[in-house]
Amino acid sequence: MDNSAGHATRRLSYRLSRDDLVACEFQTAKLDFPLKAGLTLMIGAVGLIIASLPPTMDLTLWWITTIGLLLLALMAGIMIPTWRVRRRADRVVAPEGETILEVHETHLVETSGDIRREIPLTSISDVLFGPQHVFLQRKRETIIVPIGAFADLDEMNVWGLQMVDAVAKARRRLPQELDPR
């Protein structure tokens, strides 16, 4: 891809923080098989414990125990995935200093510190919108563009929609057998 292939149509400048990385992990997190299996086993275990409560148990105590166990399972079902996402975000290092993202007709140019790279628009598989971010998802990475790169939320959302259109337009120009998705 040629660097001189046209001038940038938009230039964004921003700094990424740990909060941006956590937001990205939450936005792109998926329930993988081990987590689904673990949560299913936990619910099954709670069911077995409830089923094994003695039939002679006082009805009020039975209901208190049952509700307590179900609440415990619910809390674990919320806390474990949240903990896993935060742990994954802790492993990712936010780039030092300012990041510049230039939008060209067929590609993006991202510059962070001494690292400059070109990203074909056709390599973007999805554009996701968060409350304070636009996420450009690729196969093995996500480009995070925080609201700080824009004047306000409306400008961020308009830019995100423009990226959706730009990615679709770039793909229409690409022969099907060359599509990197």
N, C-alpha and C positions, 0 to 999 in steps of 0.2 A: 504494500500500500504506500503510495507516494505522499510524503508530508506536504508537498506543495499542491495537492489536489484541492484547490479552492481555499478561500479564507473561512475561518470559523464563523458560523452564523450566530453563535452564542458562546460566551465565556463566563463560567461560574467559578467563584473562588470561595473556599470554605475550609474549616478545620474540623477534623473528626475527633470525637471524645469517646470515652468508654461507654457513655450513655447511648451514643449512636450505634456502637457495636452491639450492645445489649438489645436495642430496638431492632436491629437487623436480625439477630438470632431469633428473637420472638416472632418477627414477621415471617421468617423463612423456615422456622422449625417444623419438623414433621414428626408425627408419632411413628417411630420406627418399630420394627418387630419386637426387639427385646423389651421396650417400654410397654407396648400393647400386651405382650405375654405376661409381664410382671404385674401390670394393673389387673389383668384378667385373673391371674392366680390369687392376687390379694382379695379381690371380690369373692372368688370361690372359697378362699379360706374363711372369710367373714361369714359367708353362708353356712359353711360347715360348723363353725363355732356356734352360730345361732341355732342350727339344727340340733346340735348336741347338748344344748342347755337342758337341764333336767325337767321333765314334765311336771314334777311336783313343785317347781319354783313358783313363787308368788307372781301373779300376773303383772302387777305394777313393776316389780323388780325385773321381770322378763322384758317388759317394754323399755324400761330405762337402759338395761344392758344392750338390747337390740339397737335402740336409737344411738347409744354411745358408740357402739362398734361401727355402725353405718356412718356416723359423723367422723369417726377416726379414719375410716377408709376414704371418705370424701376429701378430708384434709390432706391425706397422703397422696391422693390422686391429683390434687392441685399443686402441692408443694414439691413433689418429686420431679415432674416435668419442668417446673420453674427453676429448680435447683440445677437440673441438667443443662438448661439453656444458659443460665448465668455462668456455669462452669465452662461451657464451650466458649462463651464470650470472653472469659478471662484469659483464654489461651491465645486469642487474637490480639495483636499489638496494633494500636491506632498509629497511623503515620504521624511522624513528627512534623510540626509546622503546617504550612498552608498546602492545600491541594487545589490544583487548577484543572477544571474539566472544560475542554473546548469541544463544541458540537460542530461537526462538519456534515456535509450532505450524506456521506457514506460511512463515516466512522466518528469515533470520539478520540480525543487525545487527552490522556490523563497524565498530569505532571505532579509528582509528590517528591519534594526534595530533589535529589539528583536523578530520580527515576522518571523516565518519560516513556509512555507506551501508547500504541495505537490499538483501538478496540473496534473491530468491524461492527457496524450496527446489526449485521446479520447474525452475529454471535450472541446477541441478547435474546434470551428465550421468553422473558416476561418482564413487564414493568408493573411493579407493585406499589401501592400507595399506602403509607402509614399516616398517622395523625401529624407527624412532624418530619416526614422523610418521603423521598421517592427512592425505590430500590430497583436497580437495573440488574436483573438476574441473568447470570450466564451458567454454563454447565458446572463449573467448579468454584465459582466466586460470585459475589454480589457487590455491585458498585453502589455505595451509599451516598445519596445527595441529601444533606440535611436542609431544613427550612432556613437556616442561616445563610444559605447561598442565594436567597431570594428576598424581595422586599416584604412579602407577606404570604400567607397561606394560599390565597387565590392565585398569585403568580406561580407558586410551586406546583399547584394542581394543573394549571394551564400548561406549564412546561412538561409535566409528566404526560399529559395527553398528547402534546406535540411529539414526545419521544415515542409513544405508542404508534402514532402515525408514521414517524420517520423510520421506525423499525419495520413496519409493514411495507412501506414504500421500498426500502432497501431489499427486502426479501422478494418482492415482486420482480425486481430487476435481476435477481440471482436465479440461474437455472436450477431446477429442482435437485439435480444430482450433486450440486455443489453446496447446498444448504447445510451449514455446520451443526444445526440443531440435532 
